[in-house]
Amino acid sequence: MNYLVYQSYGSKDILNECCYSILSLLKHGINKNETRIVIYTDQPEYFSFLPAATLEFVQMSADIIADYKGVHAFVHRLKIKILQDAVTRFQGTILYVDSDIYFLKSIEPLFASISKTNLLMCNNEGRIHTGGNRIFEKFSAFIKKNTDYLKQHHIPIPYDITMWNAGVIGFLSTEKELLEKVLYTNDTIYNKFQSHVVEQLSFSYQLQKQGTLNAATDYLYHYWNFKEFRIVLAEFFKYHLNRGSVEQMIQDIDSIRPDVLIKPKLEYETLPFLKKNIRKLGGKKNRWKFPAYTIGQAATI
Protein backbone atom coordinates (compact mmCIF):
# COMPACT_ATOMS: atom_id res chain seq x y z
CA MET A 1 0.00 0.00 0.00
CA ASN A 2 1.13 3.57 -0.70
CA TYR A 3 0.74 6.31 1.90
CA LEU A 4 0.96 10.02 1.17
CA VAL A 5 1.63 11.66 4.53
CA TYR A 6 1.04 15.30 5.49
CA GLN A 7 1.43 17.28 8.69
CA SER A 8 -1.05 20.16 8.86
CA TYR A 9 -1.95 21.80 12.15
CA GLY A 10 -2.40 25.15 13.84
CA SER A 11 -2.71 28.04 11.42
CA LYS A 12 -5.55 28.23 8.91
CA ASP A 13 -2.93 29.18 6.31
CA ILE A 14 -1.21 25.80 6.75
CA LEU A 15 -4.52 23.95 6.61
CA ASN A 16 -5.45 25.76 3.38
CA GLU A 17 -2.11 24.79 1.84
CA CYS A 18 -2.76 21.15 2.64
CA CYS A 19 -6.29 21.26 1.21
CA TYR A 20 -5.02 22.86 -1.98
CA SER A 21 -2.23 20.29 -2.26
CA ILE A 22 -4.74 17.45 -1.98
CA LEU A 23 -6.99 19.06 -4.60
CA SER A 24 -4.03 19.28 -6.99
CA LEU A 25 -3.37 15.58 -6.42
CA LEU A 26 -7.00 14.64 -7.01
CA LYS A 27 -6.94 16.56 -10.30
CA HIS A 28 -4.43 14.02 -11.64
CA GLY A 29 -6.21 11.03 -10.17
CA ILE A 30 -5.46 8.66 -7.32
CA ASN A 31 -5.86 4.89 -7.18
CA LYS A 32 -7.94 4.49 -4.03
CA ASN A 33 -7.13 0.78 -3.89
CA GLU A 34 -3.39 1.42 -3.76
CA THR A 35 -2.91 4.88 -2.20
CA ARG A 36 -4.15 6.49 0.99
CA ILE A 37 -3.76 10.13 2.07
CA VAL A 38 -2.81 10.43 5.74
CA ILE A 39 -3.04 13.79 7.51
CA TYR A 40 -1.51 14.38 10.93
CA THR A 41 -3.55 17.29 12.26
CA ASP A 42 -5.19 18.89 15.27
CA GLN A 43 -8.23 19.88 13.18
CA PRO A 44 -9.53 16.94 11.10
CA GLU A 45 -12.91 18.66 10.71
CA TYR A 46 -11.27 21.34 8.56
CA PHE A 47 -10.90 18.77 5.76
CA SER A 48 -14.51 17.59 5.88
CA PHE A 49 -15.32 18.91 2.40
CA LEU A 50 -12.75 16.59 0.79
CA PRO A 51 -13.65 13.04 -0.35
CA ALA A 52 -13.60 10.98 2.85
CA ALA A 53 -12.83 7.73 1.02
CA THR A 54 -9.32 8.92 0.18
CA LEU A 55 -8.38 10.34 3.59
CA GLU A 56 -7.20 9.04 6.93
CA PHE A 57 -6.48 11.24 9.94
CA VAL A 58 -4.12 10.92 12.87
CA GLN A 59 -5.21 13.49 15.42
CA MET A 60 -2.52 15.33 17.35
CA SER A 61 -3.24 17.02 20.66
CA ALA A 62 -1.34 20.08 21.85
CA ASP A 63 0.58 17.82 24.24
CA ILE A 64 1.64 15.47 21.46
CA ILE A 65 2.77 18.37 19.27
CA ALA A 66 4.80 19.82 22.13
CA ASP A 67 6.32 16.42 22.91
CA TYR A 68 7.27 15.83 19.27
CA LYS A 69 9.00 19.22 19.10
CA GLY A 70 11.24 18.15 21.98
CA VAL A 71 13.05 20.00 24.75
CA HIS A 72 14.12 22.82 22.42
CA ALA A 73 10.61 23.20 20.91
CA PHE A 74 12.14 22.67 17.46
CA VAL A 75 9.23 22.83 15.04
CA HIS A 76 10.85 20.69 12.32
CA ARG A 77 11.64 17.87 14.76
CA LEU A 78 7.90 17.21 14.61
CA LYS A 79 8.28 15.87 11.07
CA ILE A 80 10.71 13.17 12.18
CA LYS A 81 8.48 12.08 15.06
CA ILE A 82 5.39 12.01 12.82
CA LEU A 83 7.17 9.74 10.37
CA GLN A 84 8.33 7.50 13.20
CA ASP A 85 4.71 7.18 14.24
CA ALA A 86 3.56 6.62 10.65
CA VAL A 87 5.79 3.56 10.13
CA THR A 88 4.23 1.92 13.20
CA ARG A 89 0.72 2.41 11.78
CA PHE A 90 1.12 1.90 8.04
CA GLN A 91 2.95 -0.81 6.12
CA GLY A 92 4.13 -0.11 2.61
CA THR A 93 5.66 2.86 0.82
CA ILE A 94 5.70 6.22 2.57
CA LEU A 95 5.80 9.51 0.69
CA TYR A 96 5.84 12.50 3.02
CA VAL A 97 5.11 15.95 1.56
CA ASP A 98 4.94 19.40 3.15
CA SER A 99 1.60 21.20 2.92
CA ASP A 100 3.01 23.73 0.42
CA ILE A 101 3.34 21.16 -2.37
CA TYR A 102 1.47 21.56 -5.67
CA PHE A 103 1.27 18.39 -7.76
CA LEU A 104 2.00 18.62 -11.48
CA LYS A 105 1.07 15.06 -12.47
CA SER A 106 0.15 11.66 -11.07
CA ILE A 107 2.55 10.53 -8.35
CA GLU A 108 2.11 6.79 -8.84
CA PRO A 109 5.54 6.58 -10.58
CA LEU A 110 7.11 8.29 -7.55
CA PHE A 111 5.81 5.58 -5.25
CA ALA A 112 7.02 2.91 -7.68
CA SER A 113 10.54 4.39 -7.71
CA ILE A 114 11.06 3.99 -3.95
CA SER A 115 13.01 1.03 -2.59
CA LYS A 116 15.41 0.31 0.27
CA THR A 117 18.30 1.87 -1.64
CA ASN A 118 16.37 4.33 -3.82
CA LEU A 119 14.93 7.12 -1.71
CA LEU A 120 13.29 10.45 -2.44
CA MET A 121 13.70 14.01 -1.29
CA CYS A 122 12.39 17.15 -2.93
CA ASN A 123 15.48 18.54 -4.67
CA ASN A 124 19.25 18.86 -4.42
CA GLU A 125 20.15 22.26 -2.94
CA GLY A 126 23.90 21.90 -3.41
CA ARG A 127 26.94 21.44 -1.20
CA ILE A 128 26.77 23.47 1.98
CA HIS A 129 30.34 24.81 1.91
CA THR A 130 29.99 26.71 -1.36
CA GLY A 131 29.11 30.41 -1.45
CA GLY A 132 25.66 31.84 -1.92
CA ASN A 133 23.75 30.55 1.10
CA ARG A 134 24.79 32.01 4.44
CA ILE A 135 22.72 29.51 6.43
CA PHE A 136 24.44 26.58 4.72
CA GLU A 137 27.86 28.21 5.11
CA LYS A 138 27.29 28.60 8.86
CA PHE A 139 26.35 24.93 9.04
CA SER A 140 29.52 23.95 7.19
CA ALA A 141 31.57 26.09 9.59
CA PHE A 142 29.87 24.40 12.56
CA ILE A 143 30.77 20.97 11.19
CA LYS A 144 34.41 21.96 10.69
CA LYS A 145 34.63 23.40 14.20
CA ASN A 146 32.90 20.41 15.82
CA THR A 147 34.45 17.50 13.93
CA ASP A 148 35.52 15.75 17.14
CA TYR A 149 32.10 16.21 18.75
CA LEU A 150 30.35 14.72 15.72
CA LYS A 151 32.78 11.78 15.52
CA GLN A 152 32.35 11.06 19.22
CA HIS A 153 28.62 10.82 18.59
CA HIS A 154 29.14 8.60 15.52
CA ILE A 155 27.87 11.10 12.96
CA PRO A 156 30.99 12.12 10.99
CA ILE A 157 29.19 14.51 8.64
CA PRO A 158 31.49 15.98 5.97
CA TYR A 159 31.71 19.78 5.89
CA ASP A 160 30.88 19.68 2.16
CA ILE A 161 27.80 17.46 2.44
CA THR A 162 25.07 17.92 -0.16
CA MET A 163 21.88 19.41 1.27
CA TRP A 164 18.54 18.15 -0.01
CA ASN A 165 15.24 19.92 0.54
CA ALA A 166 13.09 17.94 2.98
CA GLY A 167 9.72 19.10 1.64
CA VAL A 168 9.42 15.60 0.17
CA ILE A 169 10.74 12.37 1.72
CA GLY A 170 10.12 8.91 0.27
CA PHE A 171 11.09 5.59 1.88
CA LEU A 172 9.73 2.19 2.89
CA SER A 173 7.86 1.72 6.15
CA THR A 174 10.40 -0.93 7.16
CA GLU A 175 13.03 1.80 7.62
CA LYS A 176 12.40 2.33 11.33
CA GLU A 177 16.12 2.24 12.12
CA LEU A 178 16.80 4.86 9.46
CA LEU A 179 14.33 7.25 11.11
CA GLU A 180 15.91 6.57 14.50
CA LYS A 181 19.25 7.63 13.02
CA VAL A 182 17.70 10.79 11.57
CA LEU A 183 16.24 11.71 14.96
CA TYR A 184 19.51 10.99 16.75
CA THR A 185 21.44 13.11 14.24
CA ASN A 186 18.94 15.95 14.58
CA ASP A 187 18.99 15.96 18.37
CA THR A 188 22.77 15.63 18.64
CA ILE A 189 23.37 18.59 16.36
CA TYR A 190 20.52 20.77 17.64
CA ASN A 191 21.88 20.54 21.18
CA LYS A 192 24.84 22.60 19.98
CA PHE A 193 23.67 24.35 16.80
CA GLN A 194 20.09 25.57 16.69
CA SER A 195 19.49 26.20 13.00
CA HIS A 196 16.11 25.69 11.32
CA VAL A 197 17.75 23.42 8.71
CA VAL A 198 19.13 20.85 11.18
CA GLU A 199 16.26 18.43 10.52
CA GLN A 200 16.76 18.81 6.77
CA LEU A 201 20.47 18.11 7.00
CA SER A 202 19.81 15.11 9.25
CA PHE A 203 17.54 13.58 6.60
CA SER A 204 20.04 14.49 3.87
CA TYR A 205 22.95 12.86 5.69
CA GLN A 206 21.26 9.64 6.73
CA LEU A 207 19.34 9.05 3.49
CA GLN A 208 22.49 9.60 1.42
CA LYS A 209 24.26 7.02 3.59
CA GLN A 210 21.39 4.59 3.03
CA GLY A 211 21.35 4.71 -0.77
CA THR A 212 20.68 6.85 -3.82
CA LEU A 213 18.65 10.02 -3.38
CA ASN A 214 16.37 11.05 -6.23
CA ALA A 215 14.57 14.36 -6.77
CA ALA A 216 10.77 14.61 -6.96
CA THR A 217 10.54 17.94 -8.78
CA ASP A 218 9.34 16.49 -12.08
CA TYR A 219 6.10 15.64 -10.29
CA LEU A 220 5.50 18.58 -7.98
CA TYR A 221 6.29 22.18 -7.15
CA HIS A 222 7.36 23.21 -3.64
CA TYR A 223 6.49 26.86 -3.01
CA TRP A 224 8.20 27.14 0.39
CA ASN A 225 9.45 30.64 -0.52
CA PHE A 226 6.03 32.02 -1.48
CA LYS A 227 4.19 32.82 1.74
CA GLU A 228 2.36 35.59 -0.13
CA PHE A 229 0.38 32.81 -1.83
CA ARG A 230 -1.52 32.22 1.40
CA ILE A 231 -3.62 35.33 0.72
CA VAL A 232 -4.64 33.84 -2.63
CA LEU A 233 -5.52 30.51 -1.03
CA ALA A 234 -7.72 32.23 1.55
CA GLU A 235 -9.55 33.97 -1.30
CA PHE A 236 -9.84 30.70 -3.25
CA PHE A 237 -11.42 28.75 -0.40
CA LYS A 238 -13.66 31.61 0.68
CA TYR A 239 -15.09 31.69 -2.84
CA HIS A 240 -15.49 27.95 -3.37
CA LEU A 241 -16.61 26.80 0.07
CA ASN A 242 -19.52 29.22 -0.19
CA ARG A 243 -20.48 28.24 -3.73
CA GLY A 244 -19.19 25.10 -5.27
CA SER A 245 -18.42 21.43 -4.99
CA VAL A 246 -15.07 19.70 -4.70
CA GLU A 247 -15.29 18.93 -8.41
CA GLN A 248 -15.57 22.65 -9.18
CA MET A 249 -12.61 23.40 -6.93
CA ILE A 250 -10.51 20.81 -8.74
CA GLN A 251 -11.47 22.34 -12.10
CA ASP A 252 -10.38 25.75 -10.83
CA ILE A 253 -7.08 25.02 -9.07
CA ASP A 254 -4.97 25.94 -12.08
CA SER A 255 -6.38 29.47 -12.06
CA ILE A 256 -4.02 30.21 -9.17
CA ARG A 257 -1.05 27.95 -9.94
CA PRO A 258 1.71 28.88 -7.48
CA ASP A 259 4.47 28.04 -9.95
CA VAL A 260 3.01 30.72 -12.26
CA LEU A 261 2.08 33.39 -9.71
CA ILE A 262 5.54 33.26 -8.12
CA LYS A 263 7.39 34.23 -11.32
CA PRO A 264 7.45 38.03 -10.74
CA LYS A 265 8.85 37.46 -7.25
CA LEU A 266 11.57 35.15 -8.55
CA GLU A 267 12.43 37.62 -11.30
CA TYR A 268 12.75 40.40 -8.72
CA GLU A 269 14.96 38.29 -6.46
CA THR A 270 17.37 37.55 -9.31
CA LEU A 271 17.78 41.21 -10.34
CA PRO A 272 21.28 42.72 -10.21
CA PHE A 273 22.07 44.49 -6.93
CA LEU A 274 21.54 48.04 -8.24
CA LYS A 275 18.23 47.35 -9.99
CA LYS A 276 16.88 45.52 -6.96
CA ASN A 277 17.76 48.39 -4.63
CA ILE A 278 16.15 50.95 -6.93
CA ARG A 279 12.92 48.96 -6.65
CA LYS A 280 13.29 48.79 -2.88
CA LEU A 281 13.39 52.57 -2.72
CA GLY A 282 9.88 52.62 -4.17
CA GLY A 283 8.51 50.55 -1.29
CA LYS A 284 7.30 46.96 -1.06
CA LYS A 285 4.47 47.47 -3.55
CA ASN A 286 6.96 48.37 -6.28
CA ARG A 287 9.26 45.39 -5.80
CA TRP A 288 7.06 42.89 -7.64
CA LYS A 289 3.36 42.37 -8.34
CA PHE A 290 1.09 39.35 -8.58
CA PRO A 291 0.05 38.43 -12.13
CA ALA A 292 -3.67 38.76 -12.80
CA TYR A 293 -5.80 35.76 -11.85
CA THR A 294 -9.54 35.06 -11.73
CA ILE A 295 -10.93 32.62 -9.19
CA GLY A 296 -14.06 30.72 -10.19
CA GLN A 297 -13.94 31.23 -13.95
CA ALA A 298 -12.68 27.75 -14.82
CA ALA A 299 -15.27 26.15 -12.55
CA THR A 300 -18.13 27.73 -14.48
CA ILE A 301 -16.99 26.72 -17.97
PyMOL commands that set and color helices and strands:
alter all, ss='L'
color gray80, all
select helices_A, chain A and resi 12-27+44-47+52-54+62-69+77-89+108-113+134-145+147-152+176-190+198-210+229-243+246-256+258-261+263-269+273-281+284-286+297-300
alter helices_A, ss='H'
color red, helices_A
select strands_A, chain A and resi 2-7+35-41+55-59+93-97+101-103+118-121+124-127+162-164+168-172+212-215+220-222
alter strands_A, ss='S'
color yellow, strands_A
deselect
rebuild
show_as cartoon
